[in-house]
Amino acid sequence: MQNFVFQCATKIIFGRNTENQIGNEVKNYSRKVLLHYGAGSIKRSGLYDKVIKSLQEADIEIFELGGVLANPRLSMVREGISQCHENGIDFILAVGGGSVIDSAKAIAVGVPYDGDVWDFFIRKSTPVRALPLGVILTIPATGSEASKSAVITNEDGWYKRSIGYDLLRPAFAIMNPEFSVTLPPYQTAVGAVDIMSHVMERYFTNVTNVELTDRLCEATLKTVLRNTPLVMQDPEDYNARAEIMWAGTIAHNDLLSTGRIGDFGSHKIEHELSGIYDVAHGVGLAVIFPAWMKYIYKNNVDRFVQFAVRVFDLEIDFEASENTALEGINKLEEFFKSLDLPTHLSELHITDERFEEMASKCTEKGPVGFFTKLYKEDVLNILELAR
């Protein structure tokens, strides 16, 4: 086990009707807020009206910026920063899923900075301050509600890049599983893949003697495997929704990273895919992750065997352990297919036309990944496997 420091300052407020507490939570930080949200689903669900009412009752001045896209754009982040400057806004409230939260984080870190916020994403500068922000989560998926990460797409060149700093963790996150009940099956499915991918990026490590976090990872994966089909069958299954929502937070608040070194190479590859083709992150991961596994599993067959046995309850083939490892990968791919998600690029009508561009962008700063370092040729090979 590696040395580690674990700090997750986000206050989690979980359960039914917790959205009614938003005004009291926000007034602990500010009397002027930028309300940031997506395309309008929070208005159709009635959540928007509840939030406005609670903020008004707390005597909080509200400014709005809606319209966040599934892969949040740098142009909207810059618009939010300008709005905060113009109106003296010192608190951001994100209501939505990971895209909205990531956009809010980028705004929060960009407001106190004299330069362009994109500097942080290209490692030209390191943030030292950020506005506080709060979250009302509606889509369990990215875990951004308690993570230190944010991912933004720059339309100039279609670069999708991430940052990760503890000052980006939200001050609080209100999480009512009831607000995920109206999600279409597709969004529920891609959210589940995103959650599982965050766990697996941490699970596949070369660090030994990490039994506790191995078991925590396995429990989180099995929880998603069990409860996702339940909510597909019965969208109003509150208990299953709650399990998935909490799993999404645990998957990416860094608890599962403690004492180990994860990978995230597959995430880097997927960022190039969704940055160019604007596919949902979970869809891209359903395609890329199995291909990544098939390409690198021989580098540590034992860990893939453990994954197959502990997560999918497979029996070990002692005469040919590679068979067990491959069967575990197949089981994962079958699960993604059971959610009616694509597992190959051809199903997304994506050809090899821009493979070279994606591989070059992915590795332009050097190899990606830690479990196995991936160079440009490796990324090309993984994309080929994903075809």
Buried (B, 14 or more C-beta within 10 A) or exposed (E): EEEEEEEBEBEBBBEEEBBBBBBEBBBEBBEBBBBBBBBEBBBEBEBBEBBBEBBEEBEBEBBBBBBBBBBBBBEBBBBBBBBBEEEEBBBBBBBBBBBBBBBBBBBBBBBBBEEBBBBBBEEEBEBEEBBBBBBBBBBBBBBBBBBBBBBBBBEEEBBBBBBEBEBBBBBBBBBBBBBBBBBEEBBBBBBBBBBBBBBBBBBBBEBEEBEEBBEBBBBBBBBBBEBBBBBBEEBEBBEBBBBBBBBBBBBBBBBBBBBBEBBBBBBBBBBBBBBBBBBBBBBBBBBBBBBBBBBBBEEBBEBBBBBBBBBBEBEBBEEEBEBBBBBBBBBBBEBBEEBEBBBBBEEBEBEEEBBEEBBBBBBEEEBBBBBBBBBBEBBBBBBEBBE
